[in-house]
Amino acid sequence: MIKLIIFILVTVIPTKALCEQTWQIVTENFPPYFSNDLPKNGWLYEITRAALITQGINSEIEFTTWDRALKLLEKKRKTAILGAFYSAKRNEVFYYSRPLARAHTGIFKRKESTINFDGTTQSLVPYSIGKEDSAFISQEFTRNTELAITSTKSLPTSLYLLQQGRIDLVAGTKEVGKYWLEYSTVVNLDKNKIEYLLPDLATHKLYLVVSQSNYRAKEYLQKFNRGIDAIVENGSIADIMKKHNFSNEKITEYINFLKEN
């Protein structure tokens, strides 16, 4: 009898361990998509977590700087990065999941300022522009060596410098900038003094990425993508978004985005 019990324990415990695999996800604070200051670490992380659970995978998330997140993944100390934009350079070292969301990058200005912006980066040449050091705006923006860029440690810092009149413009992610203007506790920002200019400089899709050096990378992404399909089909993705105060119209729009991608 004792031998039988031992046999059962030996065979069941490894199987249980496999079912309790935990992904270590890393990223930077990127509200309103994900942040350690948001409920459940943000709506996009909660969706990511729910998708993995359908595949028998748990997840934990760490928020750090973007550069450190990239290094941790390259060294295989983390399983995946959440929220990466696509770039040709990153595509050489990472595998990408299906697109998970969209973000728009462009220009913020003081409402009182007159800025002659026609949607091109060349029209920004006469102005001083603040930008978070690690932020990617667009290929055209990166290639334009005539732009006068002031690098800062964060988007809220850039927006604060703009508010104080120390720079003319800020380049950054529209959704994130608007969130910081509304809720920033890092610096004292006044949403009534700053506005976002249209048109956007670029639209980016957000992905979950895994290092190509991880021999299970493709398997991981297949499971994750299946998990997204599962929570779309079972309706839990809509439940998650309702908890994060999305309207029915926005939920339908987002689900259609996932189905099309």
N, C-alpha and C positions, 0 to 999 in steps of 0.2 A: 504494500500500500504506500509506504514511504517513497519507494522508488518511483511509483506512478506519479505521485505528487511532484517530485523533483523533476520528472520528465515534462510534466505539464508546464511547470514554471519556466524551465529552460526554453521551451518552444514558444510560449506565449509572450514572454517579456520582450524578446527582440521584435516580434511583430507589433507589439504595443508601441515600442520605441519608434518604429518606422511611421506609425500612424500619427505620432506626436512630433514630427519634424517641425522645426521652427526656423523660419526665414528671418535673418537679421537685415532689416531694411534701413538704409541711411539716406538722408537728404538734408536740405537747408530749410529754414522756415520760409514758407511761400504762401502766406494767407491771401485769399480765402480758400485756397485749395487744400493746404495742409500746414499745420504749425502746432508746436507744443502748447500754444495759448488758446487753441480752438477746442471745442467739445469733441471728444473722441479723436483728437489730433487732426481734425478736419474731415470734410466730406469725402475727399478723394482717397485719403488713407483708409477711411472706414469701408469704402467700396473695395479697395485693394484687399483689405483684411478679410472681408466677407467672401470675396472670390476665392481666396486661398483656403478658407475653411471648407468650402465645398469639395476641395481636393484633399482634405485631411491634413492641411498644413496650417500651423499657427504662425504668427508673425509678431515681431517687435520692431519698433522704429526708434532711431536715434537722430536728433537734429543737431547739425553742426554746420561748419562753413562748407561751401560748395567745393572748394579745392580739396579740403580734407575728405569729403565724401568720395570724390573721384579717386583719391589715393587709397582709401580703405578698400574700395571695390577692386581696384587694380591689384592690390596685394592679397586679395581673396579673404580679407578679414570681415567682409560683409557679403550677404547674398545678392543684394540688388540695390539700385538707386531708384527712388521714385521721383518722377517729374522732370526727367531730362528732355531738353529740346534735341531735335535731330541736328547733327552736323556731320560732314564727311569725315572729319578727323576722328570723332567719337565712334563712327561706324566702323573704323578700322580695329577697334579694341573691344567694343560692346555689341551684344545682340539686343535688338529692340522688341518690346512687346507690341501688341496692337495699340493704336492711339487711345489714350484714356481721357483726354480733355483738350481744350483749345485755350491759348492765351495770346494776347495781342501786345505788341511792343510799339512804343511811340514816344511822344514828346509832351512834357508838362511845362506850363509857363505860369507866371503870375498873371492874374486876371487883369491887372492894371496895365500890363505891358502890351505893346504893339509888336507882334512878331510876323514877319513875312515868310510864312511857311507854305510851300506848295505841294507837300507830300514827298519831296525828294530830300536826300541828305545834303545835296549841294546847296539848297536854300538855307541850311543851318550853319554854313561856314562863317557868317559874320558874328555868330553868337558864342558865348562861353557856355559849355554844356557839362553838367554834372552827371556822373554815371557810377553805379556800384562797380567796383573793380572787376568782379567775376561775371557780371551780367552780359549776356549776348543779346544784341538788339536786332541786327540784320546783317546779312553779308555786305550790302551796300554801305552800311554804317561803318562796319569794321574796315572796309577797304579804303574809305575816304580819309586820306592822311592830312587833309586840310582842316579837319575839324579840331576845335580847341576843347579838349576833354580834360575835366578835372575828376580824377578817380577818388572815390570815397569808399568807406568800409561797408556801407549799406544804402539801400534806397531811401529809408527815412532820413538818413544824414544828408543825402543829396537834396531831398525835398526841403529840409530845414535851411540849407544854404540858399536854395532858390527863394524861399519865403523871406529870408533876411536880405535879399538883393545882392548876394555875393556872387551869384552866377545868373545867367540869363534864362537857361533852360535846364531841364532834367530829362535824360533818356532812360526809359525803364518799362516794365510790364504794366500795362494799363490797370488790370484787375488788382494787382498787388499794390500799386501806388494809391489807387482809390481806397483800398482797405486801410492802408496806413494813414491816409488823410482823415479817415473816419474814426479810427480806433487807436492810433499810435499812443503807446505809453513810453516809448523809447526817447522821443524828443517831442517838444510842444509844437504840433502842427495845427494850422487853421485851414480847414477844408474850404472856407469861403474866400481864401486868398489865392488858391491855385486851381487851375483847370487843365484838362487833357485836350490836346489838339487832334483834330481829325484832318486827313485820314491817318490810319495806322501806318507805321513803317513796315510792319511785318505781322503775319499770323503764324503762330507756332503750335504744333501738336505736342502734348506732353506724353511721355512714355515711361514705362518701367524698363530698366536696362540691367543686363547681367554681363559679367566679364566673359569674353570669348575664351579666356584661359581656364574657365571652369568647365570641366569635361561634361557636366550635367546641364550646361546652360540652356541648350535647346529644349531639353526635356522639361526644365523648370518653366520656360516661357510657354510651352505647349499646355502645361497644367494650368498656368495662370490664365491664359486666354480661354481655356475651357471653363474656368471658374467664372470669368466675366459673362460668358454665354449662360451659365447656370443661374446666376443671380438676376440676369435679365429675364430669363424664362420663368423663374419661380416668383418673380415680383418683389423680391427683397431689395433690389436696387432702388425701386420707387419708394419703398418704406424708409430707406436710409436717407434719401434726398428730402423727403417730407420732414424728417427730424431736423434737417439742416435748413428748413424754411424755404425750400425751392417751391415755386408755383407749379401747378399741374402742367402748364404750358412749357415751362423750362424742363420739367422732368421728361415730358414727351420728346422735346427737342433733343435732350441728351441721350435718351435711349435710341432714338433714330440715328444719332451720330455714331453710337457704338455699333449698331447693326450695319451701318454703311462702311465701317472701317474694320 
